[in-house]
Amino acid sequence: MGIRNSILLRVRFAFLLIVVIATAIIVRISDLQFVERDKWEKAGNANRVKIRRVDATRGNILADDGSLLATSIPFYKLAFDPCVSSDSIFNSGVDSLSQLLSRYFKEKSASQYDSLLRTARKKKRRYLILSHKLVKHQDKKHIDNWPIFREGRHNGGLIFSKYEKRFKPFDDLARRTIGFISKDEEAQYTGRGLEFSFNNDLAGVDGEALFQRVSGNQWKPLDDGAQVRAENGLDIQTTINMDFEEHAHNVLEKALIKHEANFGTVLLMEVKTGQIKAIVNLGRTSEGKYIEDFNYAIQGVMEPGSTFKSASMLALLEEFDLNVKDSVNAGDGKYMFYDECIMTDSHYNGFGMLSVDEVIEKSSNIGISKLIFKNFRSNPERFFKYLDRFNLTSTIGFQMEGEGKPYISRPGDPNWSGCSLPWISIGYEVETSPLQMLTFYNAIANNGKMVAPRIVKKILRGNEVISEAGVKTIRKSISSERSLKALQGMLRKVVQTGTAKKINNNEFAISGKTGTTQKLKNGKYTKNYYTSFVGYFPSEAPTYSMIVAIDEPKGANQYGGDVCAPVFLDIAEVVYSRTTERDIHYINNENESAFPYIKAGNYNDLLLLSDAFDIQQVSENTTQWVRTRVKGDTIAWVNASVKKGLMPDVRGMTLRDAMYLIENEGATVHPLGNGRVVTQSISPGSRVNSRTNVYLKLK
């Protein structure tokens, strides 16, 4: 019995021990499976081969002529597997390779690189990053032929990891419009501008490839080829003319500096098509510089002030049998609505009696508000129906994300009062973006047809057009022809004799409206102004419309006619001169046949020629290149502007001089005829480069 009991006791003890161990194993498995699951999955992922995303090459953003506005440039990170090459290949090439690495990256000496490579091979490191500096694409071809590396990936151990950087050839021009994009590990996008708005086209389709995590967050590609090949993004071609963009940028920047303003914007649009040809947005930094920091033209909504009066006037003309020569009494410059709302005019003593068209010409607050109040106060909703028709109360549906939403008080709103109708009539208690206001004025220029502004015209795959955006009509007509003609006449008088008469010129006619809005701060209107000028040119056959807005200009002149209108004129002059076919007469002299007439060329050559023919001359300029003006029987030499990267004016020059100037800019000249240049195919001041062909007619 004693032996039997002893055996049973031992069996029971062994069984109990097995049960305890099995229970412990089950508990540990459960702990690993449920409690520590995330921890060990993370550890497993750190060493496991993984399929990772391979970014597609992003498409290009192009200007209207095909010039690059944004493109992706490939760069490479250089890594090395020092263990794959044979001893003979490694030992014979490591010294030379170390020298080349030191010379190229300039981060370590040749001996330090030599030690690094040998140590990594000895320790059997399979992935060694040689530098965190990125290698340019053109340098990659040379590095491929370095010692050891030239044996290829599987025998030489060279590993290139591709990265792409977005490059903007025009630097800060249209920076905010082009915008930016960023993508996280989950391929979620954030950004602004065209990059974000057209990301579905530009991004392409990402591929997949095998990677192995080697250390930290470094992933080593296991093969040169992708498991799923990436599909490159499409290109988008914008409507932006970079010559106009650059000039508008420079002119606006000078004005902002002069007036020490907060920010400014310029928006230039083709009347018939709605194509945006220039869009500039400049804001002031804390250091006093101006950069493209926000899209004020598209996203910024402000009280427009007097530019809104044209909408009020058009509503009056449409609703009532209003004669432009009817009178309204603007009084002594002050008028009270409901004994609580004081309306004032900028003219100190008031305008007195004004005709209806003079109300717009002189921008009388009292005149327009009295007309609106008198005719619409019994049914203000009628007034708002016209504003709806003019598209000033809703977004346009612009191609880019982030269009500012207009705001306007309406009857029944909590903040509607008896003063609202008069105030809204002059552009207060209403907010619109420059884009929306320009679209309205563009319709006036377009004889009532309102077209949608657009900034992208084509989606391309190489030279293949995938889709094309045509002219989109928002409204066939915003008003009757009678009302429109009356308003067009008023806007012409604004520039001829009204608040923008400073920009009236003899070369081409401009029509438009000034705006000067007191800004609301802490519930009170201040002496800080938001100024603007919006209009179109040439008045008789409008080709372009444009709005210029500048916020809080400083100094003595703070009105739209003084601040924004001159910017409008400067840009319009350049646009008009570069897009309008005109006969340019360099002289108008009855005695021209009395002596040989020299139009343009090299100053020293023409001086010798004039001396040889005994022609009287005076020097207004002695630069290398000159043009001539005739004063009686005397030639006056004046400067012929020649700027790097821009097309010179070679009309009147000999072929030799013309070719010298044009070919200095890299362009190719195609002459036709003999004598001096009479016409040139590229307008003076336009951007030229090595791809430009210039055709000259000589006579």
C-alpha positions in Angstrom: 0.0 0.0 0.0 2.8 2.4 0.8 4.4 2.0 -2.6 1.0 2.3 -4.4 0.1 5.5 -2.5 3.5 6.9 -3.2 3.1 6.3 -7.0 -0.4 7.8 -7.0 0.8 10.9 -5.1 3.6 11.4 -7.7 1.2 11.0 -10.6 -1.2 13.5 -9.1 1.6 16.0 -8.5 2.8 15.6 -12.0 -0.7 16.0 -13.4 -1.3 19.1 -11.2 2.1 20.5 -12.4 1.1 19.9 -16.1 -2.3 21.7 -15.5 -0.6 24.6 -13.8 1.9 25.0 -16.7 -0.8 24.6 -19.3 -2.9 27.2 -17.5 0.1 29.6 -17.4 0.6 29.0 -21.2 -3.0 29.7 -21.9 -2.9 32.9 -19.7 0.2 34.1 -21.5 -1.2 33.4 -24.9 -4.4 35.3 -24.0 -2.2 38.1 -22.6 -0.2 38.3 -25.9 -3.3 38.0 -28.0 -5.5 40.6 -26.3 -3.5 42.7 -23.8 -0.1 43.1 -25.5 -1.4 42.6 -29.1 -0.7 46.2 -30.3 2.8 46.2 -28.8 3.9 43.0 -30.5 2.2 43.8 -33.8 4.2 47.0 -33.8 7.4 45.2 -33.1 6.6 42.7 -35.8 5.9 45.4 -38.3 9.3 47.0 -37.6 11.1 44.0 -39.1 8.6 42.8 -41.6 8.6 43.3 -45.3 5.8 45.6 -46.2 4.1 46.9 -49.4 4.3 50.7 -49.2 3.0 53.5 -51.4 5.1 54.9 -54.3 4.0 58.5 -55.1 3.1 59.2 -58.6 4.8 62.1 -60.4 2.6 65.1 -60.1 1.3 66.9 -63.2 2.5 70.3 -64.3 0.7 73.6 -64.0 1.1 75.7 -67.1 0.5 79.4 -68.1 -1.6 80.3 -71.1 1.3 79.9 -73.5 2.5 76.6 -72.1 5.2 78.1 -69.8 5.7 76.1 -66.6 4.2 77.6 -63.4 4.8 74.6 -61.3 6.5 71.3 -62.0 7.9 68.3 -60.1 11.7 67.9 -60.2 13.1 64.5 -59.2 15.8 64.2 -56.5 17.4 61.1 -55.0 18.7 59.9 -51.6 21.8 57.9 -52.0 22.1 54.7 -50.0 24.5 51.7 -50.2 24.4 48.0 -49.4 28.1 47.3 -48.8 27.7 43.5 -48.5 26.5 42.5 -52.0 29.7 43.2 -53.9 32.6 40.7 -54.0 35.8 41.3 -52.1 37.7 42.1 -55.2 35.2 44.7 -56.5 34.8 46.3 -53.0 38.5 46.4 -52.2 39.6 47.7 -55.6 37.0 50.5 -55.6 36.5 51.6 -52.1 39.3 54.2 -52.1 38.2 55.9 -55.3 34.6 55.8 -54.2 35.4 57.5 -50.9 37.3 60.2 -52.7 34.3 60.9 -55.0 31.8 60.8 -52.1 33.9 63.4 -50.2 34.2 65.6 -53.2 30.5 65.5 -54.0 28.8 65.8 -50.6 31.6 67.7 -48.8 30.4 66.3 -45.4 33.3 63.9 -44.6 36.8 63.5 -45.6 37.8 60.6 -47.9 39.4 58.7 -45.1 36.2 59.0 -43.0 34.1 57.7 -45.9 36.6 54.9 -46.4 36.3 53.9 -42.7 32.5 54.2 -42.8 32.2 51.9 -45.8 34.6 49.3 -44.5 33.0 49.2 -41.0 29.5 48.8 -42.5 30.7 45.9 -44.6 32.4 44.2 -41.6 29.2 44.6 -39.5 27.1 43.3 -42.4 24.9 46.4 -42.5 22.6 46.1 -45.5 21.4 49.7 -45.8 23.8 52.6 -45.3 22.6 56.1 -46.1 25.6 57.9 -47.4 24.2 61.5 -47.1 20.9 63.1 -46.3 21.5 65.6 -49.0 19.4 64.9 -52.1 21.1 64.2 -55.4 20.0 66.0 -58.5 18.7 64.0 -61.5 21.5 65.1 -63.7 24.1 64.0 -61.1 22.5 60.6 -60.7 23.8 59.6 -64.1 27.4 60.3 -63.1 27.0 58.6 -59.7 25.8 55.4 -61.5 29.3 55.1 -63.1 31.3 55.5 -59.9 33.5 52.6 -58.7 31.5 49.7 -57.1 28.3 51.5 -58.0 28.8 50.8 -61.7 28.3 47.1 -61.0 24.5 47.7 -60.6 22.3 47.3 -57.6 22.7 43.5 -57.2 26.5 43.5 -57.6 27.4 47.0 -56.6 24.9 47.7 -53.8 23.8 51.2 -55.1 20.3 52.2 -53.9 18.6 55.3 -55.0 15.4 56.4 -53.3 13.4 58.9 -55.4 11.9 62.1 -54.0 10.2 64.9 -55.9 10.1 68.6 -55.1 7.7 71.1 -56.4 9.5 73.9 -58.3 8.0 77.2 -59.4 10.1 78.8 -62.3 8.5 82.2 -61.8 9.3 82.2 -58.0 6.7 84.3 -56.1 4.6 85.4 -59.1 1.1 84.0 -58.7 2.4 82.0 -55.7 -0.9 82.0 -53.8 -2.9 81.2 -56.9 -0.7 78.3 -57.7 -1.0 77.3 -54.1 0.4 74.2 -52.4 -0.5 70.6 -51.5 0.7 68.2 -48.8 -0.1 64.5 -48.3 0.1 62.5 -45.1 0.9 58.8 -44.7 -2.8 57.9 -45.3 -2.7 59.9 -48.6 -5.0 62.5 -47.2 -4.5 65.9 -48.9 -4.5 69.5 -47.5 -3.6 72.6 -49.4 -4.7 75.8 -51.2 -4.9 77.2 -54.7 -4.8 75.4 -58.0 -2.6 72.6 -56.5 -5.4 71.7 -54.1 -8.4 72.6 -56.3 -7.2 70.4 -59.2 -5.5 67.7 -57.1 -7.6 64.9 -58.6 -6.1 65.7 -62.0 -2.6 66.6 -60.9 -2.0 63.9 -58.4 -2.2 60.8 -60.6 -2.5 57.3 -59.1 0.1 56.1 -56.6 1.8 52.8 -57.1 3.0 50.1 -54.7 6.4 48.5 -54.0 8.1 46.1 -51.5 10.1 47.8 -48.7 11.8 46.5 -45.6 12.2 48.5 -42.5 15.9 48.7 -41.7 16.2 51.2 -38.8 14.2 53.9 -37.2 11.7 55.0 -39.8 14.0 54.1 -42.7 12.5 51.8 -45.3 14.7 50.0 -47.9 13.2 49.2 -51.3 13.7 45.5 -52.0 13.5 45.9 -55.8 14.0 48.6 -58.4 10.6 47.8 -59.9 7.2 48.6 -58.4 4.6 45.9 -57.7 2.0 48.3 -59.0 3.3 51.0 -61.3 2.3 54.6 -60.5 0.2 56.6 -63.0 1.6 60.1 -63.5 -0.7 63.1 -63.0 -2.2 65.2 -65.7 -1.2 68.7 -66.6 -3.5 71.7 -66.2 -3.1 74.7 -68.5 -4.3 78.0 -66.9 -5.4 81.2 -68.6 -2.8 83.3 -66.9 -0.5 85.5 -69.0 2.8 85.7 -67.1 3.8 88.9 -68.9 0.7 90.6 -67.6 1.0 88.9 -64.2 4.6 90.1 -63.7 3.8 93.7 -64.7 0.6 93.8 -62.5 2.7 92.3 -59.6 5.3 95.0 -59.9 2.9 97.9 -60.2 0.7 96.8 -57.3 3.8 96.2 -55.1 5.0 99.8 -55.8 1.6 101.2 -54.9 1.4 99.2 -51.7 4.9 100.4 -50.6 4.1 104.0 -51.5 0.8 104.0 -49.5 2.0 101.7 -46.7 -1.1 99.6 -47.2 -2.1 96.4 -45.5 -2.8 94.4 -48.7 -3.8 94.7 -52.3 -5.1 92.7 -55.2 -5.4 92.9 -59.0 -7.7 90.8 -61.1 -7.6 91.1 -64.9 -10.1 89.2 -67.1 -11.0 88.9 -70.8 -14.5 90.3 -71.3 -15.8 87.9 -73.9 -14.4 84.6 -72.5 -14.1 85.2 -68.7 -10.5 84.0 -68.8 -8.4 85.4 -66.0 -5.2 86.8 -67.4 -3.6 88.1 -64.2 -4.3 87.6 -60.5 -2.1 89.3 -57.9 -2.5 89.1 -54.1 0.0 90.9 -51.9 -0.1 91.2 -48.1 2.2 93.0 -45.8 4.5 91.0 -43.5 5.6 92.1 -40.0 8.9 93.2 -41.6 7.0 95.6 -44.0 7.6 93.4 -47.1 4.8 92.3 -49.4 4.2 88.6 -50.3 1.5 86.5 -51.8 0.0 85.4 -48.4 -3.8 85.1 -49.1 -6.0 85.0 -52.1 -7.8 88.3 -51.5 -9.2 88.4 -55.0 -11.1 85.1 -54.6 -11.5 84.5 -50.9 -11.6 88.0 -49.4 -15.0 89.5 -48.9 -15.2 93.2 -47.9 -17.8 96.0 -48.0 -17.3 97.2 -51.6 -18.5 100.8 -51.0 -19.1 103.0 -54.0 -18.4 100.4 -56.7 -21.7 98.8 -55.6 -23.6 102.0 -56.7 -23.5 100.8 -60.3 -25.7 97.8 -59.3 -28.1 100.2 -57.4 -28.3 102.5 -60.5 -28.9 99.5 -62.9 -31.7 98.3 -60.6 -33.3 101.8 -60.7 -33.0 102.0 -64.5 -34.6 98.6 -65.0 -37.5 99.1 -62.5 -38.5 102.6 -63.3 -38.7 104.9 -66.2 -35.8 106.9 -65.0 -34.3 109.6 -67.3 -30.5 110.1 -66.8 -31.2 113.9 -66.9 -33.8 113.8 -64.1 -32.7 115.6 -61.0 -32.0 114.6 -57.4 -31.2 117.0 -54.6 -28.0 116.0 -52.8 -28.2 119.1 -50.7 -25.4 120.4 -48.5 -23.6 117.1 -48.0 -25.8 115.6 -45.2 -29.1 113.9 -45.2 -31.1 112.1 -42.4 -33.1 108.9 -42.9 -35.7 108.2 -40.1 -34.1 110.8 -37.8 -31.4 108.2 -37.0 -29.3 107.5 -40.1 -27.0 110.3 -41.3 -25.8 110.0 -44.9 -22.9 112.2 -46.0 -21.1 113.0 -49.2 -17.3 113.4 -49.6 -17.8 116.9 -51.1 -17.5 119.3 -48.1 -20.4 121.6 -49.0 -22.4 119.0 -50.8 -23.3 118.6 -54.5 -26.6 120.4 -54.5 -28.8 119.5 -57.4 -27.5 116.6 -59.5 -28.7 114.8 -62.6 -29.1 111.1 -62.3 -26.0 110.4 -64.4 -24.0 112.9 -62.3 -24.8 110.8 -59.2 -22.5 108.1 -60.5 -20.0 110.4 -62.1 -19.5 112.3 -58.8 -20.2 109.2 -56.6 -22.8 110.9 -54.4 -23.9 108.8 -51.5 -26.9 111.0 -50.8 -28.0 111.0 -54.4 -28.0 107.2 -54.9 -29.4 106.4 -51.4 -32.3 108.9 -51.9 -33.2 107.4 -55.3 -33.2 103.8 -53.9 -35.0 104.8 -50.8 -37.7 106.7 -52.6 -38.3 104.0 -55.2 -37.8 100.8 -53.3 -38.7 101.4 -49.7 -42.3 100.2 -50.1 -41.1 96.9 -51.6 -37.3 96.4 -50.8 -37.5 92.8 -52.0 -37.8 94.1 -55.5 -34.4 95.7 -55.1 -32.9 92.5 -53.9 -34.3 90.5 -56.8 -32.1 92.7 -59.1 -29.1 92.1 -56.9 -29.8 88.4 -57.2 -30.0 88.8 -61.0 -26.6 90.6 -61.0 -25.1 87.6 -59.0 -24.0 89.8 -56.2 -25.8 87.8 -53.4 -24.4 84.3 -54.2 -21.1 82.6 -55.1 -20.2 82.1 -58.8 -19.0 78.5 -58.6 -15.4 79.4 -59.4 -13.0 76.6 -60.5 -10.8 77.1 -57.4 -11.8 76.0 -53.9 -12.4 78.7 -51.3 -14.5 81.3 -53.1 -15.7 83.9 -50.6 -19.4 83.8 -49.8 -21.2 87.2 -50.3 -23.2 88.6 -47.4 -26.1 91.0 -47.5 -28.8 92.0 -45.0 -32.3 91.4 -46.3 -35.8 92.3 -45.0 -36.7 90.0 -42.1 -33.1 89.4 -41.0 -32.4 90.2 -37.3 -30.1 93.1 -38.2 -32.4 94.6 -40.8 -33.4 98.2 -40.0 -34.8 101.3 -41.6 -31.2 102.4 -42.4 -30.3 99.1 -44.2 -31.7 100.0 -47.6 -29.9 103.4 -47.9 -26.7 101.9 -46.6 -26.8 98.8 -48.9 -27.4 101.1 -51.9 -23.9 102.6 -51.4 -22.1 99.3 -50.7 -22.4 99.0 -46.9 -24.0 96.2 -44.9 -23.0 94.0 -47.8 -19.8 92.0 -48.5 -18.5 90.7 -51.8 -15.2 89.5 -53.1 -13.3 91.3 -55.8 -14.0 88.4 -58.2 -17.8 88.7 -57.7 -17.7 92.5 -58.2 -15.5 92.1 -61.3 -17.9 89.5 -62.8 -20.8 92.1 -62.5 -18.8 94.8 -64.2 -17.5 92.4 -66.9 -21.2 91.8 -67.7 -21.7 95.5 -68.2 -18.7 95.6 -70.5 -20.0 92.5 -72.3 -23.3 94.2 -73.2 -25.2 92.4 -70.4 -24.0 88.9 -71.0 -22.5 87.5 -67.7 -19.9 84.8 -68.2 -18.3 82.7 -65.5 -14.7 83.6 -64.7 -12.3 80.8 -65.3 -8.6 80.2 -64.6 -8.1 76.7 -66.1 -8.8 76.1 -69.7 -7.4 72.6 -70.5 -6.5 69.3 -68.8 -3.7 67.6 -70.7 -1.8 64.4 -70.9 1.3 65.5 -72.7 0.0 67.1 -75.9 -3.3 65.3 -75.7 -6.2 67.4 -74.6 -8.3 65.4 -72.0 -10.8 68.1 -71.4 -11.3 71.7 -72.2 -13.3 74.4 -70.4 -15.2 76.6 -72.8 -17.1 79.9 -72.1 -19.8 79.3 -69.5 -22.7 81.8 -69.5 -24.2 82.6 -66.1 -26.9 84.8 -67.5 -27.6 85.8 -71.1 -28.5 89.3 -70.1 -28.5 91.1 -66.7 -30.6 94.0 -68.0 -32.3 95.7 -70.9 -30.1 97.3 -73.6 -31.6 100.7 -72.7 -30.5 100.5 -69.1 -27.2 99.1 -70.0 -26.3 101.8 -72.4 -27.3 104.5 -69.8 -25.0 102.9 -67.2 -22.1 102.5 -69.6 -22.3 106.2 -70.4 -22.2 107.0 -66.7 -19.1 104.8 -66.1 -17.4 106.5 -69.0 -18.0 109.9 -67.5 -16.5 108.7 -64.2 -13.2 108.6 -66.0 -13.7 111.6 -68.2 -14.8 114.2 -65.7 -15.6 112.3 -62.5 -13.8 110.7 -59.5 -11.3 108.9 -61.8 -10.5 111.8 -64.2 -6.8 111.5 -63.3 -6.6 108.4 -65.5 -8.4 109.8 -68.5 -6.0 109.5 -71.5 -6.0 110.1 -75.2 -4.6 106.7 -76.2 -7.6 104.6 -75.3 -10.9 105.1 -73.3 -11.5 103.6 -69.9 -14.8 103.2 -68.1 -15.2 102.3 -64.5 -16.1 103.2 -60.9 -14.1 104.2 -57.9 -14.8 102.9 -54.4 -13.7 104.2 -51.0 -15.2 102.4 -48.0 -14.8 103.3 -44.4 -13.9 100.2 -42.4 -15.9 99.0 -39.4 -13.8 98.5 -36.3 -15.3 97.7 -32.8 -18.7 98.5 -34.1 -17.8 102.0 -35.4 -16.8 103.2 -38.9 -13.3 104.7 -38.8 -11.1 106.8 -41.1 -9.4 103.7 -42.3 -10.4 102.9 -45.9 -10.8 100.0 -48.3 -10.2 101.5 -51.7 -10.9 100.1 -55.2 -11.4 100.8 -58.8 -13.2 98.5 -61.2 -13.8 99.0 -64.9 -13.0 97.9 -68.4 -11.2 99.1 -71.6 -11.3 100.2 -74.3 -14.7 101.7 -73.6 -16.0 101.5 -77.2 -15.2 97.8 -77.7 -14.2 96.3 -74.3 -11.6 93.6 -74.4 -10.5 93.5 -70.8 -12.1 94.2 -67.4 -10.1 94.7 -64.2 -10.4 95.4 -60.5 -7.8 96.9 -58.2 -8.3 96.9 -54.5 -5.9 98.3 -51.8 -6.7 98.1 -48.1 -6.0 100.9 -45.6 -3.6 103.2 -47.7 -1.8 105.8 -45.6 -1.0 109.4 -46.4 -2.8 112.4 -47.8 -4.6 110.6 -50.7 -6.7 107.7 -49.4 -9.5 107.5 -52.1 -10.0 104.9 -54.8 -9.5 107.5 -57.5 -6.1 108.5 -56.1 -4.8 105.1 -54.9 -6.3 102.3 -57.2 -7.1 104.1 -60.4 -3.5 104.9 -61.3 -2.6 101.2 -60.8 -5.4 100.3 -63.1 -4.2 102.7 -65.8 -0.5 101.5 -65.6 -1.5 97.9 -66.1 -4.1 98.7 -68.7 -1.6 100.7 -70.8 0.8 97.7 -71.0 -2.0 95.2 -71.7 -3.5 97.5 -74.4 -0.1 98.1 -76.1 0.8 94.4 -76.2 -2.6 93.1 -77.5 -3.8 95.8 -79.8 -2.7 96.1 -83.5 -1.8 99.7 -84.1 0.1 101.7 -86.7 2.9 103.4 -84.7 4.2 106.6 -86.3 7.6 107.5 -84.9 7.5 110.9 -86.6 5.0 113.3 -87.9 7.1 115.9 -89.8 6.3 117.8 -92.9 10.0 118.2 -93.7 10.8 114.5 -93.4 11.9 114.3 -97.0 14.4 117.2 -96.5 16.9 114.9 -95.0 17.5 111.1 -94.6 15.4 110.0 -91.6 16.9 107.5 -89.1 14.4 105.8 -86.8 16.4 103.6 -84.4 19.7 101.8 -83.8 23.1 101.9 -82.1 23.8 105.4 -80.9 27.4 105.5 -82.0 26.6 104.2 -85.5 23.7 106.6 -86.0 25.8 109.5 -84.7 28.5 108.9 -87.4 25.8 108.7 -90.0 24.1 111.9 -89.0 27.5 113.7 -88.9 28.2 112.4 -92.4 24.9 113.9 -93.8 25.3 117.0 -91.7 22.0 116.5 -89.9 21.4 118.7 -86.9 20.9 116.7 -83.7 20.4 117.0 -80.0 21.0 114.4 -77.3 18.3 113.7 -74.8 20.0 110.4 -74.0 23.3 108.8 -74.8 22.7 105.1 -74.0 23.9 102.4 -76.4 20.5 102.0 -78.1 18.3 104.9 -79.1 15.2 105.9 -81.0 14.7 109.3 -82.7 12.2 112.0 -82.5 12.1 114.9 -85.0 12.0 118.5 -83.8 11.7 120.7 -86.9 14.8 120.0 -88.9 16.7 118.4 -85.9 16.9 114.8 -84.7 16.6 114.2 -81.0 18.1 111.0 -79.6 16.0 109.3 -76.9 16.6 106.1 -74.9 15.4 102.8 -76.4 14.6 100.6 -73.4 16.4 97.2 -73.6 15.7 94.8 -70.6 17.0 91.4 -70.0 14.5 88.6 -70.9 12.0 91.0 -72.6 11.4 91.6 -76.3 13.1 94.9 -77.5 11.4 97.3 -79.8 13.4 96.9 -83.0 11.1 98.7 -85.4 13.2 101.1 -87.5 16.5 99.3 -86.9 18.7 97.6 -89.4 18.5 93.8 -89.5 22.0 93.7 -88.0 21.1 95.7 -84.9 17.7 93.9 -84.6 19.3 90.5 -84.8 22.0 91.5 -82.2 19.4 92.6 -79.7 16.9 89.7 -80.2 19.5 86.9 -80.3 21.1 88.3 -77.2 17.9 87.1 -75.5 18.3 83.7 -77.0 15.4 84.0 -79.5 15.5 83.0 -83.1 15.1 85.7 -85.8 13.3 85.1 -89.1 13.7 88.1 -91.4 11.6 88.9 -94.5 12.5 91.6 -97.0 15.3 94.2 -97.1 15.9 97.5 -95.4 14.8 98.4 -91.9 12.4 96.6 -89.6 8.8 97.8 -90.1 6.9 95.2 -88.0 7.8 92.5 -85.5 5.7 89.5 -84.5 6.4 89.8 -80.8 5.2 92.9 -79.0 7.9 95.0 -77.3 8.1 94.2 -73.6 6.9 90.6 -74.0 8.9 87.8 -72.4 11.2 85.9 -74.7 13.5 82.9 -74.3 15.4 80.3 -76.3 12.2 78.8 -77.6 10.8 82.1 -79.0 10.7 82.6 -82.8 10.5 86.3 -83.9 9.4 87.2 -87.4 10.6 90.5 -88.8 9.3 92.4 -91.9 11.8 94.8 -93.4 11.2 97.5 -96.0 
